[in-house]
Amino acid sequence: MFEVLKTNGNARRGRLTLPHGVVETPVFMPIATKGAVKTLSSTDMEKLGAQILLSNTYHLLLRPGLEGIKKHGGLHKFMNWSKPILTDSGGYQVFSLSKLNKTTEEGVTFQSHIDGTKINLTPELSMEMQTAIGSDIIMQFDDVAAGGADRERHEAAMERSLRWAERCRVALIVGAKNFLPQQFGIIQGGTHVDLRERSLAGLAEIGFDGYAIGGLSVGEPREEAYRIVDKIAPQMPVDKPRYFMGGGMPEEIVHYVRAGVDMFDCVLPTRNARHGTLFVWNIDPENWQPLAGEENSEFYSQLHITNEKFSFDEGPIDPFCDCETCQTTSKAYLRHLFQVQEILALRLATVHNVRFYIRMMERVREVGR
Protein backbone atom coordinates (compact mmCIF):
# COMPACT_ATOMS: atom_id res chain seq x y z
CA MET A 1 0.00 0.00 0.00
CA PHE A 2 1.23 3.50 -0.84
CA GLU A 3 -0.16 6.77 0.42
CA VAL A 4 0.88 10.32 -0.45
CA LEU A 5 1.12 12.27 2.79
CA LYS A 6 1.98 15.70 1.42
CA THR A 7 2.91 17.44 -1.82
CA ASN A 8 5.14 20.43 -2.58
CA GLY A 9 4.67 21.29 -6.23
CA ASN A 10 5.31 17.96 -7.96
CA ALA A 11 7.44 16.69 -5.07
CA ARG A 12 5.74 14.16 -2.79
CA ARG A 13 6.28 12.77 0.68
CA GLY A 14 4.76 9.33 1.04
CA ARG A 15 4.60 6.07 2.95
CA LEU A 16 5.00 2.64 1.35
CA THR A 17 3.87 -0.34 3.39
CA LEU A 18 5.56 -3.60 2.44
CA PRO A 19 5.62 -7.15 3.85
CA HIS A 20 8.87 -6.48 5.75
CA GLY A 21 8.15 -2.97 6.95
CA VAL A 22 7.22 0.60 6.19
CA VAL A 23 9.33 2.82 3.92
CA GLU A 24 9.11 6.59 4.16
CA THR A 25 9.60 8.31 0.81
CA PRO A 26 11.42 9.89 -0.96
CA VAL A 27 13.94 7.15 -0.25
CA PHE A 28 17.40 6.09 -1.40
CA MET A 29 18.01 2.34 -1.64
CA PRO A 30 21.65 1.27 -1.13
CA ILE A 31 22.67 -1.47 -3.52
CA ALA A 32 23.34 -4.94 -2.12
CA THR A 33 23.83 -6.55 -5.53
CA LYS A 34 24.88 -10.01 -4.38
CA GLY A 35 23.26 -9.90 -0.95
CA ALA A 36 25.53 -7.32 0.68
CA VAL A 37 26.33 -3.63 0.37
CA LYS A 38 30.03 -3.81 -0.47
CA THR A 39 32.21 -3.81 2.70
CA LEU A 40 29.18 -3.32 4.98
CA SER A 41 27.03 -5.69 7.04
CA SER A 42 23.29 -5.71 7.55
CA THR A 43 23.91 -4.32 11.04
CA ASP A 44 25.89 -1.46 9.49
CA MET A 45 22.99 -0.71 7.16
CA GLU A 46 20.56 -0.64 10.07
CA LYS A 47 22.77 1.85 11.94
CA LEU A 48 23.16 4.04 8.86
CA GLY A 49 19.39 4.41 8.57
CA ALA A 50 18.72 2.32 5.46
CA GLN A 51 15.02 1.51 5.07
CA ILE A 52 15.23 -0.79 2.05
CA LEU A 53 18.01 -2.46 0.07
CA LEU A 54 18.27 -3.38 -3.61
CA SER A 55 19.61 -6.75 -4.73
CA ASN A 56 20.05 -8.21 -8.20
CA THR A 57 18.28 -11.26 -9.57
CA TYR A 58 20.89 -12.12 -12.20
CA HIS A 59 23.81 -12.22 -9.77
CA LEU A 60 21.89 -14.19 -7.15
CA LEU A 61 20.68 -16.59 -9.83
CA LEU A 62 24.33 -17.35 -10.61
CA ARG A 63 25.22 -17.79 -6.93
CA PRO A 64 23.72 -19.22 -4.74
CA GLY A 65 21.16 -20.04 -7.46
CA LEU A 66 17.43 -20.67 -7.40
CA GLU A 67 17.58 -23.86 -5.33
CA GLY A 68 20.31 -22.43 -3.14
CA ILE A 69 18.33 -19.34 -2.16
CA LYS A 70 15.31 -21.56 -1.45
CA LYS A 71 17.37 -23.77 0.86
CA HIS A 72 18.59 -20.67 2.70
CA GLY A 73 14.99 -19.59 3.29
CA GLY A 74 15.18 -16.46 1.15
CA LEU A 75 17.54 -13.51 1.14
CA HIS A 76 16.23 -11.81 4.29
CA LYS A 77 17.16 -14.81 6.40
CA PHE A 78 20.37 -15.49 4.48
CA MET A 79 21.80 -11.98 4.98
CA ASN A 80 20.08 -11.34 8.34
CA TRP A 81 18.18 -8.29 7.06
CA SER A 82 14.67 -7.81 8.44
CA LYS A 83 13.63 -4.76 6.43
CA PRO A 84 12.33 -4.60 2.85
CA ILE A 85 14.26 -5.68 -0.25
CA LEU A 86 13.66 -4.64 -3.85
CA THR A 87 15.15 -6.81 -6.58
CA ASP A 88 16.12 -5.71 -10.06
CA SER A 89 14.85 -8.33 -12.50
CA GLY A 90 18.10 -8.96 -14.36
CA GLY A 91 16.94 -6.85 -17.28
CA TYR A 92 19.75 -4.36 -16.82
CA GLN A 93 22.25 -7.17 -17.37
CA VAL A 94 20.71 -7.60 -20.84
CA PHE A 95 22.23 -4.18 -21.49
CA SER A 96 25.39 -4.18 -19.37
CA LEU A 97 26.50 -7.71 -20.33
CA SER A 98 25.38 -7.49 -23.96
CA LYS A 99 28.55 -9.20 -25.21
CA LEU A 100 27.68 -12.25 -23.09
CA ASN A 101 24.02 -12.68 -24.02
CA LYS A 102 21.58 -13.23 -26.83
CA THR A 103 18.08 -11.77 -26.64
CA THR A 104 15.02 -13.38 -28.24
CA GLU A 105 11.30 -12.99 -27.66
CA GLU A 106 11.44 -15.87 -25.20
CA GLY A 107 14.07 -14.25 -22.99
CA VAL A 108 17.82 -13.81 -22.72
CA THR A 109 20.45 -16.54 -22.94
CA PHE A 110 23.44 -15.49 -20.84
CA GLN A 111 26.92 -16.87 -20.77
CA SER A 112 27.90 -16.61 -17.12
CA HIS A 113 30.74 -14.14 -16.60
CA ILE A 114 31.95 -16.49 -13.84
CA ASP A 115 32.31 -19.88 -15.52
CA GLY A 116 30.76 -19.56 -18.98
CA THR A 117 27.66 -21.60 -18.12
CA LYS A 118 24.63 -20.78 -20.27
CA ILE A 119 21.52 -19.52 -18.48
CA ASN A 120 18.18 -18.86 -20.17
CA LEU A 121 16.62 -16.03 -18.18
CA THR A 122 12.96 -15.55 -19.09
CA PRO A 123 10.30 -13.28 -17.57
CA GLU A 124 8.88 -16.34 -15.84
CA LEU A 125 12.22 -17.44 -14.34
CA SER A 126 12.91 -13.88 -13.19
CA MET A 127 9.60 -13.85 -11.31
CA GLU A 128 10.29 -17.29 -9.83
CA MET A 129 13.76 -16.23 -8.66
CA GLN A 130 12.59 -12.94 -7.18
CA THR A 131 9.80 -14.75 -5.35
CA ALA A 132 12.32 -17.26 -3.97
CA ILE A 133 14.51 -14.36 -2.83
CA GLY A 134 11.51 -13.08 -0.88
CA SER A 135 11.58 -9.62 -2.43
CA ASP A 136 9.12 -7.08 -1.12
CA ILE A 137 9.17 -5.34 -4.51
CA ILE A 138 9.66 -7.39 -7.67
CA MET A 139 10.63 -5.63 -10.88
CA GLN A 140 9.37 -6.80 -14.24
CA PHE A 141 11.91 -8.31 -16.65
CA ASP A 142 12.64 -5.71 -19.33
CA ASP A 143 14.75 -5.01 -22.40
CA VAL A 144 17.08 -2.02 -21.96
CA ALA A 145 18.41 -0.13 -25.00
CA ALA A 146 21.65 1.85 -24.78
CA GLY A 147 21.29 5.60 -24.46
CA GLY A 148 22.88 6.17 -27.86
CA ALA A 149 20.71 3.62 -29.68
CA ASP A 150 18.47 4.78 -32.54
CA ARG A 151 14.71 5.26 -32.23
CA GLU A 152 13.98 1.92 -33.90
CA ARG A 153 15.95 0.04 -31.24
CA HIS A 154 14.30 1.99 -28.40
CA GLU A 155 10.83 1.32 -29.83
CA ALA A 156 11.55 -2.40 -30.23
CA ALA A 157 12.90 -2.62 -26.66
CA MET A 158 9.87 -0.74 -25.32
CA GLU A 159 7.40 -2.99 -27.14
CA ARG A 160 9.21 -6.15 -26.04
CA SER A 161 9.31 -4.86 -22.46
CA LEU A 162 5.54 -4.42 -22.57
CA ARG A 163 5.05 -7.99 -23.80
CA TRP A 164 7.39 -9.24 -21.10
CA ALA A 165 5.59 -7.10 -18.51
CA GLU A 166 2.34 -8.93 -19.21
CA ARG A 167 4.10 -12.29 -18.90
CA CYS A 168 5.68 -11.15 -15.62
CA ARG A 169 2.32 -10.09 -14.20
CA VAL A 170 0.68 -13.40 -15.09
CA ALA A 171 3.64 -15.43 -13.82
CA LEU A 172 3.70 -13.68 -10.45
CA ILE A 173 -0.03 -14.00 -9.84
CA VAL A 174 -0.14 -17.64 -10.93
CA GLY A 175 3.01 -18.56 -9.01
CA ALA A 176 2.21 -16.70 -5.80
CA LYS A 177 1.13 -18.75 -2.82
CA ASN A 178 1.05 -17.29 0.68
CA PHE A 179 3.37 -14.39 -0.14
CA LEU A 180 2.37 -11.81 -2.76
CA PRO A 181 4.96 -9.04 -3.06
CA GLN A 182 4.43 -5.77 -4.85
CA GLN A 183 5.37 -5.71 -8.51
CA PHE A 184 6.55 -2.68 -10.50
CA GLY A 185 6.38 -2.15 -14.25
CA ILE A 186 9.24 -0.36 -16.01
CA ILE A 187 8.69 2.51 -18.45
CA GLN A 188 11.04 2.34 -21.46
CA GLY A 189 11.45 4.42 -24.60
CA GLY A 190 14.81 6.16 -24.34
CA THR A 191 14.65 9.93 -24.76
CA HIS A 192 11.52 9.77 -26.94
CA VAL A 193 8.56 11.21 -25.04
CA ASP A 194 5.96 9.55 -27.24
CA LEU A 195 7.51 6.12 -26.72
CA ARG A 196 7.62 6.73 -22.97
CA GLU A 197 3.96 7.71 -22.96
CA ARG A 198 3.01 4.60 -24.93
CA SER A 199 5.01 2.48 -22.50
CA LEU A 200 3.33 4.05 -19.47
CA ALA A 201 -0.12 3.61 -20.98
CA GLY A 202 0.53 -0.04 -21.75
CA LEU A 203 1.85 -0.76 -18.26
CA ALA A 204 -1.07 1.04 -16.62
CA GLU A 205 -3.47 -1.09 -18.66
CA ILE A 206 -1.79 -4.25 -17.33
CA GLY A 207 -1.88 -2.81 -13.80
CA PHE A 208 1.07 -2.77 -11.41
CA ASP A 209 1.65 -1.81 -7.78
CA GLY A 210 4.21 0.81 -8.78
CA TYR A 211 5.97 2.18 -11.83
CA ALA A 212 9.64 2.78 -12.59
CA ILE A 213 11.45 4.94 -15.11
CA GLY A 214 14.09 2.68 -16.62
CA GLY A 215 16.57 3.01 -19.45
CA LEU A 216 18.06 6.34 -18.35
CA SER A 217 21.53 6.96 -16.95
CA VAL A 218 22.75 4.62 -19.70
CA GLY A 219 24.79 7.10 -21.73
CA GLU A 220 22.36 9.87 -22.64
CA PRO A 221 23.12 13.52 -21.67
CA ARG A 222 21.86 14.52 -18.22
CA GLU A 223 19.67 17.23 -19.74
CA GLU A 224 17.85 14.59 -21.78
CA ALA A 225 17.18 12.49 -18.69
CA TYR A 226 15.85 15.60 -16.91
CA ARG A 227 13.57 16.37 -19.85
CA ILE A 228 12.09 12.87 -19.90
CA VAL A 229 11.53 12.66 -16.14
CA ASP A 230 10.04 16.16 -15.98
CA LYS A 231 7.56 15.14 -18.67
CA ILE A 232 6.76 11.56 -17.62
CA ALA A 233 6.79 11.60 -13.81
CA PRO A 234 3.71 13.86 -13.45
CA GLN A 235 1.81 11.51 -15.81
CA MET A 236 2.52 8.43 -13.67
CA PRO A 237 -0.35 7.24 -11.43
CA VAL A 238 -0.68 9.54 -8.43
CA ASP A 239 -1.56 6.75 -6.00
CA LYS A 240 1.39 4.50 -6.89
CA PRO A 241 5.09 4.80 -5.98
CA ARG A 242 7.38 6.19 -8.67
CA TYR A 243 10.92 4.84 -8.97
CA PHE A 244 13.86 6.21 -10.98
CA MET A 245 16.23 3.34 -11.68
CA GLY A 246 19.98 3.77 -11.44
CA GLY A 247 20.63 7.48 -10.95
CA GLY A 248 22.51 9.34 -9.84
CA MET A 249 24.53 12.24 -8.47
CA PRO A 250 23.02 14.04 -5.44
CA GLU A 251 21.78 17.02 -7.45
CA GLU A 252 20.16 14.67 -9.98
CA ILE A 253 18.21 12.92 -7.24
CA VAL A 254 17.04 16.30 -5.90
CA HIS A 255 15.87 17.22 -9.40
CA TYR A 256 13.92 13.98 -9.75
CA VAL A 257 12.34 14.42 -6.30
CA ARG A 258 11.11 17.83 -7.39
CA ALA A 259 9.70 16.22 -10.55
CA GLY A 260 7.64 13.83 -8.41
CA VAL A 261 9.78 10.67 -8.07
CA ASP A 262 9.72 8.72 -4.80
CA MET A 263 12.43 6.02 -4.95
CA PHE A 264 16.07 5.92 -6.04
CA ASP A 265 19.12 3.67 -6.20
CA CYS A 266 22.66 4.22 -7.40
CA VAL A 267 26.11 2.60 -7.22
CA LEU A 268 27.90 5.96 -6.87
CA PRO A 269 28.12 6.15 -3.06
CA THR A 270 29.74 2.73 -2.75
CA ARG A 271 31.75 2.77 -5.99
CA ASN A 272 33.18 6.24 -5.40
CA ALA A 273 34.02 5.33 -1.82
CA ARG A 274 36.17 2.41 -2.94
CA HIS A 275 38.14 4.82 -5.14
CA GLY A 276 38.63 7.37 -2.37
CA THR A 277 36.05 9.92 -3.48
CA LEU A 278 33.74 11.13 -0.70
CA PHE A 279 30.58 13.24 -0.78
CA VAL A 280 30.80 15.96 1.87
CA TRP A 281 28.39 18.68 2.96
CA ASN A 282 29.23 22.31 2.16
CA ILE A 283 26.60 23.46 4.65
CA ASP A 284 24.90 22.05 7.71
CA PRO A 285 22.19 19.79 6.23
CA GLU A 286 19.79 21.20 8.83
CA ASN A 287 19.98 24.52 6.96
CA TRP A 288 19.67 23.01 3.46
CA GLN A 289 16.38 23.66 1.65
CA PRO A 290 16.33 21.12 -1.21
CA LEU A 291 12.82 21.93 -2.41
CA ALA A 292 13.22 25.72 -2.43
CA GLY A 293 14.33 27.37 -5.66
CA GLU A 294 16.42 25.82 -8.37
CA GLU A 295 18.39 22.79 -7.25
CA ASN A 296 22.14 22.76 -7.82
CA SER A 297 25.24 20.96 -6.64
CA GLU A 298 26.45 23.71 -4.29
CA PHE A 299 25.22 21.90 -1.15
CA TYR A 300 28.00 19.31 -1.39
CA SER A 301 31.50 18.70 -2.74
CA GLN A 302 33.47 15.65 -3.77
CA LEU A 303 36.56 15.15 -1.64
CA HIS A 304 39.38 13.05 -3.09
CA ILE A 305 40.89 11.71 0.11
CA THR A 306 43.99 10.22 -1.56
CA ASN A 307 45.23 13.73 -2.41
CA GLU A 308 48.63 14.46 -0.85
CA LYS A 309 47.32 17.68 0.70
CA PHE A 310 45.47 15.59 3.32
CA SER A 311 48.65 13.85 4.52
CA PHE A 312 48.71 15.77 7.83
CA ASP A 313 45.11 17.01 8.00
CA GLU A 314 43.83 15.88 11.39
CA GLY A 315 40.37 17.33 10.79
CA PRO A 316 37.24 15.18 10.34
CA ILE A 317 36.22 13.97 6.91
CA ASP A 318 33.00 16.02 7.08
CA PRO A 319 32.24 18.19 10.15
CA PHE A 320 28.53 18.15 9.29
CA CYS A 321 28.25 14.35 9.11
CA ASP A 322 27.07 12.13 11.97
CA CYS A 323 28.47 8.82 10.65
CA GLU A 324 30.93 6.59 12.50
CA THR A 325 33.77 7.50 10.13
CA CYS A 326 33.41 11.23 10.62
CA GLN A 327 33.15 10.84 14.38
CA THR A 328 36.31 8.74 14.69
CA THR A 329 38.59 9.21 11.67
CA SER A 330 40.75 12.08 10.45
CA LYS A 331 41.42 12.88 6.81
CA ALA A 332 45.09 12.05 7.34
CA TYR A 333 44.36 8.62 8.76
CA LEU A 334 41.87 7.68 6.05
CA ARG A 335 44.33 8.83 3.38
CA HIS A 336 47.01 6.68 5.03
CA LEU A 337 44.71 3.64 4.95
CA PHE A 338 44.16 4.12 1.23
CA GLN A 339 47.89 4.63 0.64
CA VAL A 340 48.80 1.34 2.33
CA GLN A 341 45.82 -0.43 0.70
CA GLU A 342 44.25 -1.32 4.01
CA ILE A 343 40.79 -2.87 3.55
CA LEU A 344 39.50 -0.76 6.43
CA ALA A 345 39.77 2.29 4.16
CA LEU A 346 37.06 0.91 1.89
CA ARG A 347 34.70 0.25 4.78
CA LEU A 348 35.19 3.67 6.42
CA ALA A 349 34.72 5.52 3.13
CA THR A 350 31.63 3.49 2.25
CA VAL A 351 30.06 4.12 5.66
CA HIS A 352 30.40 7.84 5.07
CA ASN A 353 29.11 7.93 1.49
CA VAL A 354 26.10 5.74 2.19
CA ARG A 355 25.25 7.87 5.21
CA PHE A 356 25.57 11.03 3.07
CA TYR A 357 22.95 9.75 0.62
CA ILE A 358 20.62 8.52 3.37
CA ARG A 359 20.97 11.79 5.32
CA MET A 360 20.26 13.72 2.12
CA MET A 361 16.95 11.89 1.74
CA GLU A 362 16.12 12.33 5.44
CA ARG A 363 16.51 16.07 4.98
CA VAL A 364 14.33 16.02 1.85
CA ARG A 365 11.61 14.30 3.86
CA GLU A 366 12.05 16.70 6.80
CA VAL A 367 11.43 19.79 4.68
CA GLY A 368 8.48 18.02 3.05
CA ARG A 369 6.59 17.49 6.30
N, C-alpha and C positions, 0 to 999 in steps of 0.2 A: 504494500500500500504506500502511496506517495501523496503527501499533502503540501501545498504551497502555503507557507505561513505568512509571508509578507513579500511585497514587490517594491522595487525602487527603479522606476523606468522599466526596462526589460529585465533587469537583474532580479533574481528570486532567492529567497531563503526558504528552504523546505525541510521536510523530514521524510525519510525513506525507511519503512519498516520491513525488515527481512527476517528469514528464519533464524539467523544467528545474531540478531540485534538491530538496533536503530542507528541509522546514519543521518547525521545532520548535514545539510547541504547549503552552499557549495562545498564540495569535498575533493581533496586530492588523495588518490590511491597509490601508495608506494608499490613498486613492482617486485613481486616475489616470483619471478619467472618459473623457477624449478622447485618452488616450495620454500624459498627463503629470500628475503631481501639481502643482497650480497653483503657479507661480513656481519650482519645483524641477526639476532635471535628474535623469536616471537615475544619474549619478555621485553627486549629492547623496544620493539614496535609498540607494545602496550604503553611503556613509559614515555615514548615520544608522542603519544596522542593519536596514533593511527586508528581510524575507525573501520577501515576496510582495506584489504590487500588484493592485488591483481596477480593471478598466476596464469600460466600458458598451457593450453591443452596439448599442443604439438610436443613440447619438451617433456611434459609429464607422460605423454603417450609413449615416448621413446624409453623413458626411465622414470618411475618403476613399471610403467605399462598399465594397461587396463586391468588385468587380473591382479597385478601387484598393488595398485591403489585400492582395489576392492578388499584384498586381504588385510591391508592396513586400516580398513574402516573409514576410508575417505581422507582427504587432505587435512581437514581440521584436526582430527585425532593424530594424524601422522606428524604434523608440524607443531602440535600443541598450541593451536590458535583458535580461540573460542568465538571470535568476532567474524563478521561477514567476509566472504571471498567472492570476487568476480573473476571469471575465467574468459580470456580471449579464446576464440574458437579454433585458432590455428590458421585462420584465413590470412593473417598478415604474413605468415611464413610462405604462403603461395607467392607473395611479392618478394620478400626479403631473401628467400632461398630459391629464386626462380631457376638458377642453373642446376638445381638438384631435383626439380620436379617437372611433372607433365600434367597439365590441366585438361580435363575433358568434362563433358556435361555430367558425368557420374560423380566426379570428385577430382582429387589430386593424388597422383602417385608420387610419393617422395622417395628419394634415396637418402637414407639416414646420413647426416653429416658425421655421425659417430663411427658406424661400422659398415655403411653402405647398404644395409638392409632396406628392401623396398616395403613401403607402407602405403596402402590405399586409404587415404583419409576422405571420407564422404560426409555429407551433412548429417547422415544418420549416425555414423561412428563418432563424429564430434559431439553430438548430443548425448550419446551413450557414455562417452568418456567424461564429459562435464558433469553428468549426473552422478557417475561413480566418484568423481572428485568431491561431490557434495557442495557444488557451487551455489551460492545464494543468488547470483545473477549469471545466467548463461547467455553467451553471445551467439548469434546465428553464425553459421559458416558462410563466408563471403569471398568474393573474387576482388582483389585489390589491384588497380592499375597504377603504374608509376605516374608521378606527377607530370612528367614530360611526355606522356603518351598522347597520341592523337585522339580526336573526338570519337572516332569509330571504335577504338579500343575501350575508351571509357564507357561508351554506350553498351558495348557488348558485356563488359564486366558488371555494369549496373543491372542489365537485364538478367544475366546469369545469377547475380546475387539475389534478385527477387525470386527467381525460381527456386534457388536453394533455401531462401527464407521460408517459403511455403513448406518445403520438405522438412526443414528444421522444426517448424511449428507442429506439424503433424507427428513427427518422430518423438518430440518431447511429451506431447499429450498422450500419445499411445503408450510410450515407454514408462511414463511416470506411475509410481505406485503410491507409497505413503508420503513421499516428499515431492512437492511440486515447486521448484524454484521459479524466480522471475526470469523472463526471457526478453532480451532486447533485440530489435531489428537494427540493421546498419544501413544508413543512407549513403549511397555511392553516386558517382557522377562527375568526379574530378572538379574542375573549376567552371563547369557548365551549369548555370542556374536551372535551366529547363530540365536537364537530366536529373539534377538533385530533386526538383519538385516532383518529377515522375516517380522517382525512387521512393520519396516520402509518401506519396499518395498510394503507391502499391503496398508498402509496408503497413500503412494505416488500415488498408482494406483487409489485410491478413489479420491484423490485430496483435499487438505486442504489449508487454508490461512497461516498456521504456524504449527509447529510440536514441541511437548513437549516430554521430557524424563521423564516418570513416573516410579513409582515402585522402586525408590531408596530412601535412607534415611529411610528405613523401617526395619532396623535391621541388614543389611549386613555390613561387615567391610568397613571402609572408603576407603581402598586401592582398594577394589572391585568396589566401585562406581567410583573411579577415572579411573580404567581400562576400565570400560564400556563407560564412557563419552568420554575418550580420543579416543576410537575406533569408537564410533557411531557419535559423533558430527560432525566430518569432512565429514561424509557420508550424512548428512542431507542436503536438498536442499539449495543451496547457496543464492537464492533470496527470502527465506522465513525466518521469525524470528524463533529462536530456544530458547526453554524455558525449564529450569531445574526446576522440581516441588518439592518444599518442603525442600530445603537445601541451606544453612546450616550455619556453622561457617564462619567468615570472610575469613579465608585462603582457605576454600573450594570454596567459591564463586570466589575468585581470580583464583584458579586453573581452574574452569569451564569456566571463561572468556577466559583464555589463550587457552582452548581447542576449543573455538569457540561458546560458548553459549551467548545468548543476554539478557535473562530475568530470574529473580529469585524471589522467595518469601520464607519466613521462619517465624515461630512463635518465634524464639529465642530472637530477640530484645525486644519484648513486654513481653514474658513470663519471661525471665531472669530479666527484670526490676522489675516486680512485686515481685520477690524474692530477690531484693536488689543486683543483680549482674549487673555491668555496664561495657560496652566496652569502653576503654579509649585508646587514641593514645599514643604510646611510642615516636613518632617523630612528628614533624610538618607535617601534610598531604601534604603540598605544596612541601616537599622534598622527599616524598615517590614515588618510581618508581615501581608500581605493575607489569608492564609487562617486567621488566628487570631482567634477571636471574631467579633462582629458587624461587618460591613463598614460603613463610613460615609465621609463626604466630608472628614473632618478631616485626611487626609494631604496635601491640596493646597488651593490657593486659586486664584481667578481674579483676575488682575491686569489692570486696565484702564490700559494704558500711556499713553493719551492724556490722562489726568487731569493737571491743572495741577500737582498736588503733586510730580510727577516732573520738573519743569522743570530742577532743578539737582541731581538725585539721580545722583551719579556711580557708584553701586553697580551690581553686575551684575544682570541681569534675575532670575536665580535662582542663588544661590550653591551649590546642590546639583546643578546641571545641568552636564553635560559637553559640551553642544553648542557649535558654532562661535559662535553668537550670544552665549551667556553667557560665553564665554571672551574675547570681543573687544569687546563692546558694552555701554555703560552704559544705564541707564534713561533718563537725560536725552537721550542721543543718539538712541535709538530713538523717544522721544516727538517729538523735533525732526523726524525723518524722516517721521513720520506727519503732523505739523503742516504741513510743506511739500509733502506729497503726493509724496514721493520713492518711486519703485517699490521701491527697496532695502528700505524698511520692511516691505513685504509678504513679501519673501523671508526677511529675518532673523526675523520673527515666525513664519513658517511653519516654518522650520528648527527653532526651539525647540519649537513645539507638537507637531510630528510626533515629534521626539526624546522629548518627555515621554511620549507614548503608547507608543512603542516601548520606552523604558526601564521604564515601568510593567509591561509584559508580560515583559520580561527578569527583573524582580524577582519577578514571580509564578512564573516558571519556576524561578528560583534557589531559592525557598523550597519548591518542590515536588520538589526532587531527592531 
